[in-house]
Amino acid sequence: MFPPGEDDPCFASAGHDTQAGSSRKRAGTCNDAESLKRAQPQHSIHVHVFRDVLRVVLSHERYLFSEEECSTFDVFEQLSDAAQHLYVRLFLRKHGWIRARTLAYDGIDDVAAALEELFKAGLADGEHAVESVEEVLALLNAGELDMLVGAAGRPSSVDFDLDCKLVKLRVAGIQAFQRSHLIYYRVADPDDPPIVKALLSAFGLRQYPEYTVHRSSTVFADRNALLAYEEALAVESEIVELLAGDSDEHARWVYTRIMGHGLKALARLKRYEDEAALLCKLLDQRTYCIGARGVWYERLALVQERYLHDRRAALATCGRALEDPTVWTASQQTIQRRVLKLQRILAVPFSEQRSFTHLSIREADVIFISGVRVGTSPSGTRAVYRLGEDATEGTVEELALCHYASQGYQGLHAEGSIFTLLFWDILFSERDGAFETAEQSAPLDLATDAFYVGCRGEIDARLRQIEDVDVEHGKVLIPIRDVDEDEHDTATPLSRLYLQLISQVYAREAPRNTMCAGVSWQYSRTVLLEIARCLGGSALSAICRLLAQEYTRWSSGVPDLCLWKSSTSECKFVEVKSPNDRLSESQKVPSVYAYICIQLTR
């Protein structure tokens, strides 16, 4: 069906392997785009990216497709370049009826002829296949709908061209190509389709990190396993939509996540006994969603204490959690606080109490600042305050920044770039299943518990290196200056490992504007180095441990503001709260483990 990819210069340049299990170092994306442009006119890049996906999956995972799906791919291959291009452009749009007269794409000289080819090939339907009035009404714009409503009862006065030529891709073809993309990219994200990322990369509009692409050909044992995975994703998507939660991974893993979403439903329905029973079932298995076990223990203990009024069962649950090696640092802290409270309430004899005297637990400091509210933002969603005597206006976060600026602090909205820069080589190291395509901004396992489990040795070693620096050098002031990419850093005393790592990775990747999860290149290297130096190795190590263990959970729990004062080597994370707000557990833990005071403003 598809000729060998080695002879296609566009295929070779796209960074795809021609054999499953082989790997190669990904070259710069700009070179890939230039190769594509030289090989074919720019408009056909859409087709090349689309066909490359088919080449790879049909070469190594053809057994996952039905005969009908393979026949669809054969029909697509036999289309003219213009018809293939039009099909791809329609596939990338919202699937539904489209007025043919609105179709116009560079590189397709005769859209009507390309459409007829799609009709004859059985890949698209025309207006004759419209089944209901609702489908037609969906095509009308606001003005046309107004005219239609105004002409109610006088249909002859409505001058709509409802008999215009329409086109809609057939569902069978859409599903076949969507399945090929799921197999190729290993992820399904309707909000940010992976093929769009590939196209942006092919056009040279987006750069990705350099890493070794290693295609796995045994992700799905057979077609039944693939279909079970798709069904699980569909069920999870429906539940997530109902609960407004999040999503991800293989069928049993996904079903475990679905059960996690079910916990939210039981909690909302106040069926606490059923929720506790489901939590126990989830904790009884030790294979899937390991990173969620700490949260499950936390919730079970809370339900037992608060709603089932069984404090001894809650204390026993906490005891099991503290002895479970899969419970990460963050959850341990919350559970330890609950143990101390329950032991006090139950009057547990001193000799039987668990002691956590080695912990340095401190509550976040609370300060109060006042501001004059002058209105709301244009969108009406945020309050606006007066920031100074010059009548400048801004958000409550900007008000807090002004308050600390008067004390000599610099500040910015908190971000997580430093973690990614410190662990860049580990994040993008070669390992099975982590990098299946060339257009990834993060390894596929980063949002799962598999990342820390699979890289635990390297991660723990890096954390020790970062923390031990403070022991070796002490907390001293080190001046930081910015340097050009080509300039040697010998004059800058970056003797601490973490400063060297940040500086080297930033100098290499920032000029490329590399697309990477958790990194914002809008901040200068000098700023990031100053923040890292003021934090110190111990705090950096503690924060990075949380992110490495549960990236999704803690990357979304970053406080509002990051403040630092170079003269005194101080760094603060500030969470801005209204008088009735409270810190979440995810905001409390970093203040304990990183020895950083989260300050509240009211």
Long-range contacts (C-beta under 8 A, 24 or more apart in sequence): 1-58, 1-70, 1-73, 1-74, 1-77, 2-51, 2-54, 2-55, 2-58, 2-59, 2-77, 5-52, 5-55, 5-56, 5-59, 9-35, 9-38, 9-39, 10-35, 10-36, 10-39, 10-40, 10-45, 10-48, 10-52, 11-48, 11-51, 11-52, 11-55, 13-39, 14-48, 14-49, 14-52, 14-202, 14-438, 15-213, 15-438, 16-52, 16-55, 16-56, 16-213, 16-437, 16-438, 17-56, 17-213, 17-214, 17-215, 18-59, 19-59, 19-60, 20-59, 20-60, 20-61, 20-215, 20-216, 20-217, 21-214, 21-215, 21-216, 21-217, 22-214, 22-215, 23-212, 23-213, 23-214, 23-215, 23-430, 24-212, 24-213, 25-210, 25-211, 25-212, 26-208, 26-210, 26-211, 26-212, 26-213, 26-438, 27-210, 28-207, 28-210, 28-512, 29-201, 29-204, 29-206, 29-207, 29-208, 29-438, 30-204, 30-207, 32-201, 32-202, 32-204, 32-438, 33-201, 33-202, 33-203, 33-204, 34-204, 36-202, 41-107, 42-107, 42-203, 43-85, 43-105, 43-106, 43-107, 43-108, 44-81, 44-85, 44-107, 45-199, 45-202, 45-203, 46-85, 46-88, 46-89, 46-92, 46-199, 47-81, 47-84, 47-85, 47-88, 48-202, 49-195, 49-198, 49-199, 49-202, 50-84, 50-88, 50-91, 50-177, 50-195, 51-77, 51-84, 53-180, 53-181, 53-184, 53-185, 53-195, 54-180, 56-184, 56-215, 57-180, 57-183, 57-184, 58-180, 60-215, 60-217, 61-183, 61-217, 61-220, 63-222, 63-223, 64-179, 64-183, 64-220, 64-222, 64-223, 64-226, 65-176, 65-179, 65-180, 65-223, 66-223, 68-172, 68-176, 69-176, 69-179, 72-123, 72-172, 72-173, 72-176, 72-177, 73-176, 73-180, 75-121, 75-122, 75-123, 76-121, 76-123, 76-173, 78-121, 79-117, 79-118, 79-121, 79-123, 80-114, 80-117, 82-107, 82-108, 82-109, 82-110, 82-113, 82-114, 82-117, 83-114, 83-117, 83-118, 83-121, 85-114, 86-111, 86-114, 86-115, 86-118, 87-118, 87-123, 87-124, 87-169, 90-124, 90-167, 90-169, 91-169, 91-174, 91-177, 92-193, 92-195, 92-196, 95-168, 95-169, 95-174, 96-135, 96-138, 96-168, 97-130, 97-135, 97-136, 97-138, 97-139, 97-166, 97-167, 97-168, 98-166, 98-167, 98-168, 99-139, 99-164, 99-165, 99-166, 100-164, 100-165, 100-166, 100-167, 101-164, 101-165, 103-167, 115-165, 115-167, 118-167, 122-170, 123-169, 123-170, 123-173, 124-167, 124-168, 124-169, 124-170, 124-173, 125-167, 125-168, 125-169, 125-170, 126-165, 126-166, 126-167, 127-163, 127-164, 127-165, 127-166, 129-168, 130-166, 136-162, 139-166, 179-226, 179-230, 182-230, 183-219, 183-220, 183-226, 184-436, 184-437, 185-436, 185-437, 186-219, 186-433, 186-436, 186-437, 186-444, 187-444, 188-233, 194-437, 194-439, 197-439, 197-441, 198-437, 198-438, 198-439, 200-439, 201-438, 201-439, 206-439, 206-515, 207-512, 207-513, 207-514, 207-515, 208-438, 208-439, 208-440, 208-441, 208-514, 208-515, 208-516, 209-424, 209-428, 209-440, 209-441, 209-509, 209-514, 209-515, 209-516, 210-428, 211-428, 211-429, 211-430, 211-435, 211-440, 212-430, 212-435, 213-435, 213-436, 213-437, 213-438, 214-430, 214-431, 214-432, 214-434, 214-435, 214-436, 215-436, 216-432, 216-433, 216-436, 219-433, 225-250, 225-251, 229-254, 232-258, 236-261, 246-552, 248-447, 248-448, 249-448, 252-287, 252-288, 253-288, 253-289, 256-282, 256-285, 256-288, 256-289, 257-289, 260-289, 260-292, 260-296, 263-299, 270-307, 272-303, 272-307, 272-308, 273-308, 275-299, 275-303, 276-300, 276-303, 276-304, 276-308, 279-303, 286-326, 289-449, 290-326, 290-449, 290-453, 291-328, 291-448, 291-449, 291-452, 291-549, 291-550, 291-553, 292-449, 293-321, 293-324, 293-326, 293-327, 293-331, 294-321, 294-326, 294-327, 294-328, 294-330, 294-331, 294-332, 294-334, 294-335, 295-331, 295-553, 297-321, 297-324, 297-327, 297-331, 297-335, 298-331, 298-334, 298-335, 298-338, 298-585, 301-335, 301-338, 302-338, 305-338, 305-342, 311-342, 311-345, 311-346, 312-346, 314-338, 314-342, 315-339, 315-342, 315-343, 315-346, 315-348, 318-342, 319-354, 322-354, 328-452, 328-546, 328-549, 328-550, 329-542, 329-545, 329-546, 329-549, 329-589, 329-593, 330-546, 330-549, 330-550, 330-553, 330-554, 330-585, 330-586, 330-589, 333-359, 333-588, 333-589, 333-592, 333-593, 334-585, 334-588, 334-589, 337-361, 359-592, 360-592, 360-595, 361-592, 362-591, 362-592, 362-597, 364-575, 364-583, 364-588, 364-591, 364-597, 364-598, 364-599, 364-600, 365-597, 365-598, 365-599, 365-600, 366-599, 366-600, 366-602, 367-599, 367-600, 367-601, 368-601, 368-602, 369-399, 369-400, 369-403, 369-601, 369-602, 371-396, 371-399, 396-576, 396-601, 397-560, 397-561, 397-576, 399-601, 400-560, 400-561, 400-574, 400-576, 400-601, 401-561, 401-563, 403-601, 404-561, 404-563, 404-572, 404-574, 407-565, 408-565, 408-567, 409-563, 409-564, 409-565, 409-570, 409-572, 410-527, 410-530, 410-563, 410-564, 410-565, 410-566, 411-561, 411-562, 411-563, 411-564, 411-574, 412-523, 412-527, 412-561, 412-562, 413-560, 413-561, 413-562, 414-558, 414-559, 414-560, 414-561, 414-562, 414-573, 415-520, 415-523, 415-558, 415-562, 416-518, 416-519, 416-547, 416-555, 416-558, 417-518, 417-519, 417-520, 417-523, 417-528, 418-502, 418-528, 418-531, 418-532, 418-540, 419-518, 419-543, 419-544, 419-547, 419-548, 420-516, 420-517, 420-518, 420-519, 421-501, 421-502, 421-505, 421-506, 421-519, 421-528, 422-462, 422-466, 422-498, 422-501, 422-502, 422-540, 422-544, 423-459, 423-462, 423-544, 423-548, 424-501, 424-505, 424-509, 426-455, 426-458, 426-459, 426-462, 429-455, 429-458, 431-455, 441-515, 441-516, 441-517, 442-516, 442-517, 442-518, 446-517, 446-551, 447-551, 447-552, 449-549, 449-550, 451-548, 451-551, 452-548, 452-549, 452-550, 455-548, 459-545, 459-548, 462-544, 463-541, 463-544, 463-545, 463-548, 464-541, 465-497, 465-498, 466-497, 466-498, 466-537, 466-540, 466-541, 466-544, 467-537, 467-538, 467-540, 467-541, 468-537, 469-496, 469-497, 469-498, 469-537, 470-536, 470-537, 470-538, 475-536, 475-569, 477-566, 477-569, 478-533, 480-526, 480-529, 480-530, 480-533, 480-566, 481-526, 482-524, 482-525, 482-526, 483-507, 483-525, 485-511, 494-529, 496-533, 496-537, 498-532, 498-537, 498-540, 499-529, 499-532, 499-533, 502-528, 502-529, 502-532, 503-529, 518-551, 518-555, 530-564, 530-566, 531-562, 531-564, 531-571, 533-569, 534-564, 534-565, 534-566, 534-569, 534-570, 534-571, 535-571, 535-594, 535-596, 536-569, 538-594, 538-595, 539-571, 539-594, 539-595, 539-596, 540-594, 542-590, 542-593, 542-594, 542-595, 543-590, 543-593, 543-594, 545-593, 546-589, 546-590, 546-593, 553-586, 554-586, 554-590, 556-586, 557-584, 557-586, 557-587, 557-590, 559-587, 559-590, 559-598, 571-596, 572-596, 572-597, 572-598, 572-599, 573-597, 573-598, 574-598, 574-599, 574-600, 574-601, 575-599, 575-600, 576-600, 576-601, 577-601, 577-602, 578-602
